[in-house]
């Protein structure tokens, strides 16, 4: 029986790892799959009945070490001991035959190298878009220059991807793939697995809001940052409501399952949003002639919303990947800082618009929401940057073909 260990380091990385793992098991249920989530509690693995090896817990930074202070807080909460135990667990796992699939960035990749096992790398964090301008033409560039670009974009990851036990790298976009390939990395582009598992459940019935303009609100999933983000996002909601835009708005707040609903409700009530009613799937609030829905039905929100106001990582990329525009507001972090927002802007290009503060949102909104030229560019760009769904299946098939000796 073949064994596979997924190593991932964050919610988005866990999401991708679990999607690929499920596809592998759909093809070959006999394979023994386990997970090692480096950051967080590994809820996605647990919810999908994938066993976890080693200890796992949330740290104050949520894995985003944006300052020395955040690093010291994590160390105080046992970060070094946690990682030491995780490495021990991985080495124990690696004493028997098996393959490792690292998902994310340099940390799971380094652990895969350290394991001394054959491994795959699903690279969903880094992209050459971070360091290149729009519409970069790589075909006429010499290999030495392309290697410099790959090294600048991937840093230490580039050298770890040269390891002779690496079986394949799966980059997140086609441009990154072409530059990695031409700079000597064993890569193959099969799409971006972040775009999988996003089909709507159709549980969120918004038929009564047919004439309302629907705005997605993404506060992120890491606590306590998500609550601070939501306070900023409610200011942007009020800015839109009080602007001269002649629309009735329906705001869809997509809440991560780990967020505390009473805390979220308190934030809204402090801003004078009035409770209307609840169902099994959502809670509804009103403000003048506008409405707001709190729900865990993330996929339904992605598909029904027309524009997003976002302070999230993976979720923002997924919304953009559906061909829709997003407005980002930098927060205080540790994840969604000004630096992160502008890096995400480089990654997502013309699909993401930066509002320096909530008061700037209406001005940016007006430039986008009825501009057919911008909306067309956003749609085409989102599909190009994020790819079509089905990548998890294609990656799973390729991995199984390789480990079976194909």
N, C-alpha and C positions, 0 to 999 in steps of 0.2 A: 504494500500500500504506500503510495507516494504521500509525502508530507510537505506542506507549504506554510511558512510563517509570514504574515503581513506585519510590517513595522510602519507605523504612521505617527504623525506628530501634530495633531490638531483636528478640529471638527471637520473641516473640508477634506482633510487627508483621510480621516476615518471614513467619511462618506464615500470617497472614491474607492478606498480599499474594500469596503463592504460590498459595494456594487460589483467590483471585479470578482471578489470571492464568491458571491452568489451566482454569477455567471459560470465560474469554473465548476461549482457544484451542480449547476443545472446540466452541464455537459458531462461531468463525471462525478457522481455522488460518492464514489469510493475514496476520493482524495481527502486526507485529513488536513483540515485548515484550522489554524489558530492565529490569534492576533496579539500584537504587542503595541498598545497605544502609549506613546511616550508622554503625551500631554493629556490631561483630563481623565475622566472616569471611564472612558470607553463605552459609553451608553449605546452607541450604534452597533458595536460588536455584540454587546449583551442582548439588545433588542432583536438582533437577527440570529441569535443562538450560535454565535461563533465564540468558542472558548478563548479566554484571555490567559496568557502566561505572565507570571510576574506581578508585582504590585502596580497599582495605578491609582492616581488621585489628582484632584485639581490643585493648582498652585495659585497664589495671589495674582501673578502676572498673566495667567492663562497661556503661558508659553511665549508671550511677547515681552522680551527683556529690552524695554526701550530706554532704560537708564540703569546706573549703578544701584540706585535705591531699590528698583524693582528686582534686580538680581539678589541683593541682600535679603529682601523680604522672602523671596523664594527659598534661599539657602536657610533662613531661619525656620521656615516651615518644612524643612527636610528634603530640599531638592537634590542635594548631593547624594544623600543616602538612598533616595528614591531611584536615581539614575544608576547608582552602583548596583542596587538589587535587580534592576531591569537588565543590566548588562550580564549579571550572573545568570539570570533566568534565560537570556538568549543563548549564552554559551552552553548552558546545560541542554537546551533544546538542540543546539547544533552538534552535539556529540553523536547523534544518529543521522542517517541520511535524510536529506531534505533540501528544499530550495527556499530562498528568501525573496520576498517582493517588498522593496522599500518604496513608500509612497510619501511624497512631500518634497523635502529639501535636503540640505547637507547632513542633518542629524540622522535620519533613518538610513541615508546612503552610507554614512560613515560606520554605522552599526552593522550594516550588511557587509561592508568590507572587513570589519573586525571579526565577523562570524567565521570567516574562512570557508564559507559555503558559496556555491554558485548562486547568483542573484540577478534579479531584474530591478529596474528603477523606473517608476512612474513619476515623471517630473512635472508636478502641477504648480510649483511655486515660482520657478524662474522662467524667464522668457527673454529672447533678444529684443523684444519690443521695449523692455526697460531701458535699453541703451542705444536704440536706433531711432532715427526719424521715420516719419510716415513713408510708405511706399519705397522701402529700401530695395534697390536692385542689386542682388548678390551675385548674379550669374557672371558678371565680367570682373569680379574681384579675385585677386590671387589668393591661394590657400593660406598664405602667411597672414594676410589681413583678416581673413575669415576666422582663423584661429585666435587672433587677438580679440576679435569681437566676442567669440564664444567664451574666452577666458574672462573677459570683462563682465559678461552677463552672468556667468555661472560661478566665477571665483574658484574656491576650493573644490566645488562639485565637478568642475571640468577635469581636474586631475584624478579624482576618485572614479570618474566614469572611464578612465583609461585602464582600470584594473582588469587583469586578464581573466578573472572569474565572472565578470559582468557578461550576461547572456544577451541583454537588449535594454536599451533606453527607449522609453515612450514619451517624447516631448508633448507639451500641451498645445502647440500650434505648428502650422506647416513651415512658417519662416524659421522658427527655431530649429526644427528638424533639418531643414536644408543646410543651415549654417553648421550645425553640429556634425552632420554627415560629411560635409566637405572639409571639416577640420579634423576628421579622423575618429569620430565617436561612432560606436556601433548603435545607431538609432534607427527607429522606424516610426512613422507617423500614422496612427490609426484613429485619430480624433481625440477629443477632450472628454474624458469620462465624467467630468463635472456636469455635463449636459444630459446625463442619464438619470433615470428615476424621477423625472419631473412631470410625468403625465398627471393631469388634474383628476381629482376624485369626483368632481361634480357634486360635492356635498354642499358647497357654498352657493346657495340660490340667491342671486342678486337681481331677479326679474323685476322686483319693485323699484330698482334703481336704474332702470334702462336709460334714462336721460341724464344720469349723473356722470360727471367726469371722475374716473377712478384712479386714485393715486396710491401707489404702494409705499408703505413706510417700513424700513428695515433698520431696527436698532442694533442688530447683531445678537450673538448668542452668549458671549462671555460676560459673566457677572463679576463684580458689580457694574462694570463699564456699560452694559446694555441699558441700565436704568438711567445713568447719566446721559447717555446718547438719546434716550427717549425724551428726556426733558428738553434737549436741544431741538429734537424733531417736532415736538408739540409747538414750540415757538415758530417753526417754519410753517406748520399747519395753520396757526393763527395768522401768520403773515399772509398766507394765500387767501384765507377767509376774509380778511380785512382789506385786501387789495382791490383794485378796480377791475379785476377779471370777472367777467359776467358768466360764471358757471356755478352750478350746484355741485359740490364736491362730495365724493364718498371716499374716505381714507381707509385703506385696508392695512392694518398693522399686523404683520406676520410675526408671531411670537415663537421663539424657540421653545421647545417643550420644558426646558429647565428653568424658564423664567417664572417668577412668583406672581401669579395673577393679582392678588390683593395689592402688591406693591405697584404694579402697573396701573391698576384702577385708581389708586391714591394719586399718582402723578397726573392722571387725566382730570380727576375731580378737583385737584388744586388749581387747574387751569379753567375751571368752570364748564367742563364737558358734562352733560347731563345723562345719567343712565336711562336707557329706554327699555331694553329687555335682554334676555339671554336665551340661548338654546344649547343643545348638547355640543355644538360646534363653534359657537361664537357668542360674544357679548357686544351689544350695540349702544352707542352713545350719540348724542346730538349736540350741535352748537349752532344756534339760529336755524337756518334752512339746510344745514350741512350735517352729514352723518359720518360716524367713525365705527369701524368694526375691529374688534380684537379677536384673533383666531389663530389656531395652530395649523390651519389648512394652508400651509405654505405654497404648495403647488398650485392650488386654485387661485391664490392671490397673484402669483407670478403671471398666470395666463389671463386673468381678468383685468389687471391694472394696465393703464395706458402709459403712465410715467411713474418713475420711482424717485423717492427722496431717501437716500441710503447712507448708513454709517456701518456697513458690514463688508466682509471680505468675499467669501465664496458666494454668498447669496446675491450680492450685487453683480458679480460676474455671470451668474446663471440668468439673472433677469436681462442683462445686456445681451447674453447669448441667444435669447429669444427674439432679438431684433428690436429691443425697446430702449428708450433713452432713460438715463438715470442722472439725478442731481446729487452730488455728494457734499456733505458738510463736515469739515474736519472737527474732531473732538479733542479731548484731553488724553485719550488713550487708556490703557497702554497700547491697544491695537490701532484704533482708528484716529491717528494723529494727522496733522497737516502733512508730514513726510509720507505717511502711508497713503493718504488720499491722492497726493500728486504722483506717487509711484503707480497707484492704480489707474490714474489718468493716462500715464504712459502705456500701461498694459492694454487698456481698453480703448484708447484713442478717442475719436470723435463721438463715441457713444456715451461718454461720461463728461458731465459738466460740473465744475467746482464752484460752490457758493461759499464765500469766505465766512459768512454768518447766516443765520436764519432769515434775516431781513432782506438778504439778496435773492432769496429763492423766487419770489414773484417775478422779478425782472428777467431772470433766466428762463423761468417757466413760460413767460409770454413769447420769448424768442423761439421756443421749441414747438409748442404743442399744436400749432396750426400751420407750421412751416413744412410743406410737403417735401421740399428739397432736403432739409435737414433730416426729416423722418426717414426718407428713402436712404440717405447716407448712413444713418444710424442702423437701419435694418440690415443693410448689406455688410456694414462693418462688423456688427455683432455676430453675424453668421460666420464671417471670415475669421474673426479672432477666436471664437469659441467652438466652432465646428458643429456638425450635426450629431444628433443622438445616435447611440449604438456603439460608441467607442469601447465601453466596458466589455461587451460581448466579443468585439474584434480582438481586444487585448487578451482576453481570457483564452480565446481560440489559439492565438499566436503563442502564448505562454505554454499551453498544453502541447502544442505541436513541437515546441523546442524541447521540453523536458521528456517528451516521449522519443526524442531522437530525430525529429524531423528537420 
